[in-house]
Amino acid sequence: MNVPFYRHSLTPDNSKYVEAVLKTPFLTSGPIGKEVESQLCEYFNVSHAKLVNSWTNGAVATLLAMDIGPGDEVIVPAMTFVATANVVELVGAKPVFIDCDPNTLLITPELVKAAITEKTKAVIPVHMYGQMCDVKAIKNIIPTGQKISIIEDCAHSFEAKYNDERPGKYSDAAIFSFYATKNVTCGEGGAIITNGANLFERITQSILHGMSAGAADRFKTGQYKHWGMEHLGTKANLPDLLACFLPNQIKTIDERLTIREKIAQKYKNSLQESRIAIPTINKKTTHSRHLFPIHVGLKIRDQALKVLGEMQIGATVNYRAVPTLVYYLKKYELDRNDYPNSISWGEGTISIPLFPGMTEKEQEYVIEVLVNKIDKLIGKN
Ligand SMILES: Cc1ncc(COP(=O)(O)O)c(C=O)c1O
């Protein structure tokens, strides 16, 4: 049997949304995007939302809007996808890596606190795999009198909650990814949400080169309106041609979360007696079940990947710890001993297939290979 790592749920039927856009003058950002932004404000109970063409570009635009740049430090997890740190580099600031809790793989308020210096301008907590960090507790350890912005990396956590509260409540901004494999997707895309009116105004400009009026706004009154530019921006807006895939997915997201949770529980129960480890989930969280990572250990990880490949099971690695990547290791002369939990997890983890369209047979086949082959490999080593 061949089980892909991921199969998207967008049926050819979705072409009707593209057809509808083609009947309007708006190939780029327009009314559909605005509709999705209202939908996001309602879903996350926030006052502002802006669609962007990727998490990465959205985060660069947010950092620019916060005037974060050379000389500034931004605290980021060592255990995350490289994009979380790269955006800090791209604006010329310094990413300061911190380790994670060994069980949840999430950063903690204590770890953030220990990394704060007078140069710290922001922290980017990542809700890894779909489990939320305690953002309120992170906010509470920020020293009074120092402005340190919190930017939530919600690339994995659209449906997630902490204490029944969704992202965006305690942070300055929360950023989502609608990349091809994400729980809500339009191929490439993302969104920024915030309750900060001033920040939102700056973000609205920083996603469009820093211009004071976007294309649609320049013609709104029927007469051309000049635009100015006071701050540098990038180009990060999402076109309606892609935004049109989002409204229906957001409306039906909870149905798919139930399926994701069922698949995750089955993996969890089936692996309970094995030597394969999985992250701990805090009872206060609602997990979005974006990824299902397992830990098989450094000794057999590559052998296990080979076996999964031979058995035609799609698997990936999320993630090798960012401070171990040559660019960061060399540039900042990092010490591996500073990130023991992230490195040990990153050297031994594998992500296995989890997607709403996965059949019971497909999952049973993956479980059989894990229990009968991968667990035995661990036992022999
Ligand atoms: C944790 C995390 N942050 C950021 C990103 C970047 O998202 P995008 O591809 O939309 O730029 C990803 C993408 O997979 C991610 O997993």
The ligand as a MOL file (V3000), in Angstrom:
LIG
                    3D

  0  0  0     0  0            999 V3000
M  V30 BEGIN CTAB
M  V30 COUNTS 16 16 0 0 0
M  V30 BEGIN ATOM
M  V30 1 C 6.2700 26.7450 12.3470 0
M  V30 2 C 6.2500 27.3810 10.9830 0
M  V30 3 N 6.4470 28.7000 10.8820 0
M  V30 4 C 6.4340 29.3260 9.6900 0
M  V30 5 C 6.2260 28.6240 8.5170 0
M  V30 6 C 6.2920 29.3550 7.2110 0
M  V30 7 O 5.0610 29.3630 6.5500 0
M  V30 8 P 4.9490 29.8250 5.0250 0
M  V30 9 O 5.3820 28.6880 4.1710 0
M  V30 10 O 3.4790 30.1580 4.8460 0
M  V30 11 O 5.8040 31.0110 4.8650 0
M  V30 12 C 5.9930 27.2570 8.5730 0
M  V30 13 C 5.7640 26.5100 7.3240 0
M  V30 14 O 5.6770 25.3440 7.2400 0
M  V30 15 C 6.0230 26.6060 9.8310 0
M  V30 16 O 5.8590 25.2890 9.9260 0
M  V30 END ATOM
M  V30 BEGIN BOND
M  V30 1 1 1 2
M  V30 2 1 2 3
M  V30 3 2 2 15
M  V30 4 2 3 4
M  V30 5 1 4 5
M  V30 6 1 5 6
M  V30 7 2 5 12
M  V30 8 1 6 7
M  V30 9 1 7 8
M  V30 10 2 8 9
M  V30 11 1 8 10
M  V30 12 1 8 11
M  V30 13 1 12 13
M  V30 14 1 12 15
M  V30 15 2 13 14
M  V30 16 1 15 16
M  V30 END BOND
M  V30 END CTAB
M  END
